[in-house]
């Protein structure tokens, strides 16, 4: 059975390919979305937003977006596919600092109404409620989305955080 999933994407670091071509953060987001189109059916994408870095502020601004689509499989399978896409787009987790620069970061924000906590995966994303850069594009795609844990509207959560919803 397929589940409606929402993924957050972010990039703030170019990637120099083996042939010397340098992909910009915007191109990396576009490539990530193209690759996700082969994994999720009926893929829809929110606009790309430029945002200030959160947590670690001595780095370039991020480009962020979200996509949603239907996934046939289990969350850990999707996470594995996401990690493969990130690597293809130049991500090397062993060489990056936590919350620092990255070529492409893809997070599972929502996986249907699932709530799960595993050592390598928590759904919904554990920091979603504090991240306007993820909530705003999520709400563009799913304006009535609710936190499956609490039932609270993500629109209300964003308003309570003092962020505009549009």
N, C-alpha and C positions, 0 to 999 in steps of 0.2 A: 504494500500500500504506500502511495506517495504521501510525503509530508511537505507542507509549505514551509520553506526555510527563508530566513533573512540573514544575509552575510554583510558585514561591514568591511570596506576596503580602504586602505590608506597607503600613501607613499609620499616620501619627501627626499628621496635619494635616487639619483640617476644610476643606471646600470650600464657598464661598458661590456658589450658582448665580445666574444672571442674574435670576431671579424673586425673589431674596432668601432663598430657603430655604438653610439651612446643613446640609450633609451631614456627619455625624460620621465619624471614621475607621472605625468599625464598619460604618456604612451604605455607605461607599465600598468596603470589602472585599466586602460583600454584593453591591453593584452590579457590581463587577469579576467576581465569581464568576458572577453571572447572565449577564453578557455573554460570559464564557468558555464557558458552557453552550451557547451558539449556535455555538461554534467547535470544541469538543471533544465527542466522543460518549462516553457512559457516564461523565460527569464525577462524580468523588467528591471530597469536601472533608474535610480534617482539621479538628479543633477550632481555634478562635482562641486564641492564646496572647498574653499581655501580656509584653513583654520590654524590658529596658534597651537604650538605643541603644548601638551599637557604633561605634568609630572616633571619632565626634563626639558627645561626651556632654552638651553643653549644649543639649539639646532634649527634648521630651516623650517618654515611653515609647511604644513601638511596639505595634501589634496585628499579629500575624503568623499566617499559615496557609499551607497548600499545597493544591493541587488536582492531580488526575491524571485523564487521559482520553486517548482516542485521537484523533490528529490526522492528517488526510489532506492532506499537503503537505510542503513543505520547511521547514527551520528558519528561513530568512530570511523566508519568508512568514508564519510564526507570529510572528516578532519584529515585523513590520510591523503585524499585527493587534493585538498587545499594546501597541505604542506608540499606536495609535489609541484603544484602550480607556483607557489612562492619560490621554490628552489629554481624552477625554470626561469623565473623572473629575477634571479640574482640574489635572493635572500640567503644569508649564511648566519643562522642563529648563533653559531659558535663564536662568531667574530663581532657580534653587535652588543651594544649595551642595552640593558632593560629600559624600555620606553624611549629608546633613542632612535636614531635615523634608521630607515629601512627602505629597501627598494619596493617591496610590496608586502603588506600585512593584510591577511584576510582572517576575520573573526566570525565564528558562528554566533550571531546575536540571538536568534530564535530558531527553534526546530519544532514547528507545529506548536502544540500546547505542552510539549515535554518539559519537565523539570528533572534535571539530573546533576549529580555531583560525583565526578570520578577524579582520580589524581591528575589526569591530563586534559580533562574537558568538563566544563561546567556550563549548563544551559538552563535558563538564559545566561548570556554573558555576565559574569559577576560584577563588572563595573559599568554595565550599560546605563544604569540610572544616573550616573555622574558624568556621562559623556555626551554633551550636546552634539558633538561632531558625529556621533553615531545615531542619536535619537532623531535629529532633524531629518536626515535622509530616510531613516526607517519610517517616519511619519509621513513623508512624501509618498512612499509606496503603500503604506497601510495606515491611513489616518486614524483608524479606530483601534489600533493595536493596544493590547493590555498585557501587563506583566502576568505570566501564567502562575507565578507564586502567589501574588497578593490580589490579583484581579484589578489592580489600579491601572488607570489609563496612562499610557506613556506620555500623552499630551499633558495630562495633569502633573505628572512627574517633572516634565520639562518646565512647565510654568512655575512649579514650586521651587525649582532651581534658579528661577529668575531669568530664564532664557526665553527669547521669543520663539513662537512655534512655526513661524513662516520664514 
